[in-house]
Amino acid sequence: MPVAGKILTFNDIFHDDQNLDQLLRYPEDTGWLFKIAPLQPYERKDLLSPALYAKKNQGIKV
């Protein structure tokens, strides 16, 4: 989902290709790419919280 905003910080562990597996292995811990401050916070109203996402995807094996 596109979000307009200001990028606050980039995740430094992705400066080389050695750590790209972090994106899939630890998406809620070290696998983030950047942090953004949205210009219009209401744009996020349709995003799921981590708890609701986990509940909705419970039992799905990837």
N, C-alpha and C positions, 0 to 999 in steps of 0.2 A: 504494500500500500504506500503510495508516494506521500510524503509529508514535507511541507515547506518549513524551513527553519534554519537555525544556525548550528553548525557543527561545533560542539564544545571541546571534544577530545577524540583522538584516534587511539586505537589499541596498538601499542608499540611492538607486540609480539609478532605482528604480521609483516614486518619489514623484509623478511625473507620467506622463501617457500617452505622452510623447514617446519613451520608451525601451522600450516593450513588445516591439518587434521583437527585442530582445536575448534574450528567452526562447527563441525559435526559432532564431535565427542563431548564438548562442554559448552553448548550454546548459551546456557544461563549463568556460566561462571566466567571462564577466560575466553570463550568463543565469540565475543562481541567485536564488531569492527569499529564502531564509533558511537558516541553519545550525542544526541541532538536535542536542542530545545525548540519545540515546535512553535511556529509563529501563531498558530491558532490551535490551542489545546483541544478544542472540541473535535478536531479532525480524528482524534484517537478514540472516539466514542464506540466504534465498532470493533476495536481490538479486544481479544480475550485476555483476561488476567491469567497468570501462570497456573493458578489453582483450577480455574474453569477449563483451561486448555488441557491440563492433565486429566481432569474428569471426563471431558469429551473424548479424549483419545485413549482412555483406559482399555487395555487389552489388545491394542493394535501393535503388531510386531513389525518392525522395519528391517 
